[in-house]
């Protein structure tokens, strides 16, 4: 876009939620001024948003935090190319999927992280959450049957899910965050997930706007 960056993005290295926004920004062709913060010094993002979590964007004087809220903001400001289906029923399906992903899918790895940080983890709880993560790979395999992306065309659902599911196919050895180790270790991508494996590779080749 002429005239310089339209969005300032506050992000952190390896952040799954920041990658969501990077995928969405690149899809819409929005230029970005990137502010990379260190988790040891959150003062830049705290100064602009009043809290320390990333991602945060500044857009024409408006500050938006939370990755899903940012996706909705981008869709309102730049409707094309779309992140959400135009048809109301299909839009509702995508919104329902995102809500499920945030409230249900992410619960197991979040609880595993909390438990594994304890001095004496509850092994029965750990195993239950591991089993849930393994089983849920089948949901994504079904959604991708005959589709290149989760709901047909690339969109918000793919932005939301990919940064978490990509760990099923491996991780960068330099990425040692416990949460990401959990995603890599407890989502085994086997031969019975060909659709999911192909989707991870496909979305992995897309650009990110950082």
C-alpha positions as CSV (number, residue, x, y, z in Angstrom):
1,X,0.0,0.0,0.0
2,X,1.3,3.5,-0.9
3,X,2.2,5.8,1.9
4,X,3.9,3.3,4.2
5,X,2.7,0.7,6.6
6,X,-1.0,0.7,7.5
7,X,-0.8,-1.6,10.5
8,X,1.7,-1.7,13.4
9,X,1.9,-5.2,14.8
10,X,3.3,-6.0,18.2
11,X,4.4,-9.6,18.3
12,X,6.8,-12.1,19.9
13,X,8.9,-14.9,18.3
14,X,7.4,-18.3,18.1
15,X,3.9,-17.0,19.2
16,X,1.1,-19.1,17.8
17,X,-1.4,-16.3,18.2
18,X,0.9,-13.8,16.4
19,X,1.3,-16.3,13.5
20,X,-2.5,-16.3,13.2
21,X,-2.4,-12.6,12.5
22,X,0.6,-12.8,10.3
23,X,-1.2,-15.3,8.0
24,X,-4.3,-13.1,7.9
25,X,-2.4,-9.9,7.2
26,X,-0.5,-11.5,4.3
27,X,-3.7,-13.0,2.9
28,X,-5.2,-9.5,2.7
29,X,-2.0,-7.9,1.4
30,X,-1.7,-5.4,4.3
31,X,1.6,-3.9,4.9
32,X,2.9,-4.1,8.4
33,X,5.3,-2.3,10.7
34,X,6.5,-5.1,13.1
35,X,7.5,-4.5,16.7
36,X,9.1,-7.6,18.1
37,X,9.0,-7.7,21.8
38,X,10.9,-9.9,24.3
39,X,8.9,-11.7,26.9
40,X,11.4,-10.4,29.5
41,X,10.4,-6.8,28.6
42,X,6.7,-6.3,27.7
43,X,6.8,-2.6,28.2
44,X,6.3,-1.7,24.5
45,X,3.1,-3.5,24.2
46,X,2.0,-2.5,27.7
47,X,2.5,1.1,26.8
48,X,0.2,0.9,23.8
49,X,-2.5,-1.5,25.0
50,X,-2.4,-1.4,28.8
51,X,-1.6,-5.2,29.0
52,X,1.3,-7.4,28.1
53,X,-0.1,-10.0,25.8
54,X,0.6,-10.2,22.1
55,X,-0.5,-9.9,19.3
56,X,-1.7,-6.3,19.4
57,X,-2.2,-4.0,16.4
58,X,-2.5,-0.3,16.0
59,X,-4.6,0.7,13.0
60,X,-5.3,4.3,12.3
61,X,-5.3,5.2,16.0
62,X,-7.3,2.1,17.1
63,X,-5.7,-0.5,19.3
64,X,-6.9,-4.1,19.1
65,X,-5.6,-7.0,21.1
66,X,-6.4,-10.8,21.0
67,X,-5.8,-12.7,17.8
68,X,-9.4,-13.6,17.0
69,X,-10.6,-10.0,17.6
70,X,-7.8,-8.8,15.3
71,X,-9.0,-11.2,12.5
72,X,-12.6,-9.7,12.9
73,X,-11.2,-6.2,12.8
74,X,-9.2,-6.9,9.6
75,X,-12.3,-8.3,8.0
76,X,-14.3,-5.2,8.8
77,X,-11.6,-2.9,7.5
78,X,-10.5,-4.8,4.5
79,X,-13.3,-7.2,3.4
80,X,-11.4,-8.5,0.4
81,X,-9.9,-10.9,0.0
82,X,-12.2,-12.4,2.6
83,X,-11.3,-14.4,5.7
84,X,-14.9,-15.4,6.4
85,X,-17.6,-16.7,4.1
86,X,-20.1,-14.2,2.7
87,X,-23.0,-16.7,3.1
88,X,-24.5,-16.3,6.6
89,X,-24.9,-20.0,7.4
90,X,-21.3,-20.8,6.4
91,X,-20.1,-17.8,8.3
92,X,-21.9,-19.2,11.3
93,X,-20.1,-22.5,10.9
94,X,-16.7,-20.9,10.8
95,X,-17.5,-18.8,13.9
96,X,-18.7,-21.9,15.7
97,X,-15.5,-23.7,14.8
98,X,-13.3,-20.9,16.0
99,X,-15.3,-20.8,19.3
100,X,-14.8,-24.6,19.6
101,X,-11.1,-24.3,18.9
102,X,-10.6,-21.6,21.5
103,X,-12.8,-23.2,24.3
104,X,-12.4,-26.9,23.6
105,X,-9.3,-27.8,21.5
106,X,-7.0,-25.5,23.4
107,X,-8.2,-26.6,26.8
108,X,-6.2,-29.9,26.7
109,X,-2.7,-28.4,25.9
110,X,-3.3,-25.5,28.2
111,X,-4.1,-27.8,31.1
112,X,-1.2,-30.1,30.2
113,X,1.2,-27.1,30.4
114,X,-0.2,-26.1,33.8
115,X,0.1,-29.7,35.1
116,X,3.6,-30.3,33.7
117,X,4.9,-27.2,35.4
118,X,3.9,-28.7,38.8
119,X,6.6,-30.4,40.9
120,X,4.5,-33.6,40.9
121,X,2.2,-33.7,37.9
122,X,-1.0,-35.8,38.1
123,X,-0.1,-38.6,35.6
124,X,-3.7,-39.7,35.1
125,X,-4.7,-36.2,34.2
126,X,-1.8,-35.9,31.9
127,X,-2.7,-39.1,30.1
128,X,-6.4,-38.0,29.7
129,X,-5.4,-34.7,28.1
130,X,-2.8,-36.5,25.8
131,X,-5.6,-38.9,24.7
132,X,-7.9,-35.9,23.9
133,X,-5.3,-34.2,21.8
134,X,-4.6,-37.4,19.8
135,X,-8.3,-38.1,19.3
136,X,-9.0,-34.5,18.1
137,X,-6.6,-34.9,15.2
138,X,-9.4,-37.0,13.7
139,X,-11.8,-34.0,13.7
140,X,-9.4,-32.0,11.5
141,X,-8.8,-35.0,9.2
142,X,-12.5,-35.3,8.6
143,X,-13.0,-31.5,7.9
144,X,-10.2,-31.7,5.3
145,X,-11.8,-34.6,3.4
146,X,-12.0,-33.4,-0.2
147,X,-11.0,-29.8,0.8
148,X,-7.8,-27.9,0.5
149,X,-8.6,-25.9,3.6
150,X,-10.8,-26.4,6.7
151,X,-13.9,-24.7,5.2
152,X,-13.1,-24.8,1.5
153,X,-11.2,-21.6,0.7
154,X,-8.4,-20.4,2.9
155,X,-9.7,-18.3,5.7
156,X,-10.0,-17.4,9.4
157,X,-10.4,-21.0,10.5
158,X,-7.1,-21.9,8.9
159,X,-5.4,-18.9,10.5
160,X,-6.7,-19.9,13.9
161,X,-5.9,-23.6,13.8
162,X,-2.7,-23.9,11.8
163,X,-0.2,-22.4,14.2
164,X,-1.2,-25.0,16.8
165,X,-1.7,-28.0,14.5
166,X,1.6,-27.5,12.6
167,X,3.5,-28.9,15.6
168,X,2.0,-32.3,14.7
169,X,4.4,-32.3,11.8
170,X,7.4,-31.2,13.9
171,X,9.0,-28.1,15.3
172,X,12.0,-25.9,14.9
173,X,14.6,-27.2,17.4
174,X,15.2,-23.6,18.5
175,X,11.6,-23.4,19.7
176,X,11.8,-24.7,23.2
177,X,8.6,-23.2,24.7
178,X,6.9,-25.8,26.9
179,X,3.5,-25.2,25.3
180,X,5.0,-25.9,21.8
181,X,6.8,-29.0,23.1
182,X,3.4,-30.3,24.2
183,X,1.8,-29.6,20.8
184,X,4.7,-31.4,19.1
185,X,4.9,-34.4,21.5
186,X,1.2,-35.1,22.0
187,X,-0.3,-34.7,18.5
188,X,1.2,-37.6,16.7
189,X,0.6,-37.2,12.9
190,X,0.4,-40.7,11.6
191,X,-0.3,-42.3,8.3
192,X,-4.0,-42.1,9.1
193,X,-4.0,-38.3,8.8
194,X,-3.0,-37.7,5.1
195,X,-5.5,-34.8,4.7
196,X,-4.2,-33.1,7.8
197,X,-0.5,-33.6,6.8
198,X,-1.1,-32.2,3.3
199,X,-3.0,-29.2,4.8
200,X,-0.1,-28.5,7.3
201,X,2.3,-28.5,4.3
202,X,0.0,-26.3,2.2
203,X,-0.6,-23.6,4.8
204,X,3.0,-23.7,5.8
205,X,4.0,-22.5,2.4
206,X,1.8,-19.4,2.7
207,X,3.4,-16.0,3.4
208,X,3.2,-14.2,6.8
209,X,3.2,-10.4,7.1
210,X,5.6,-9.6,9.9
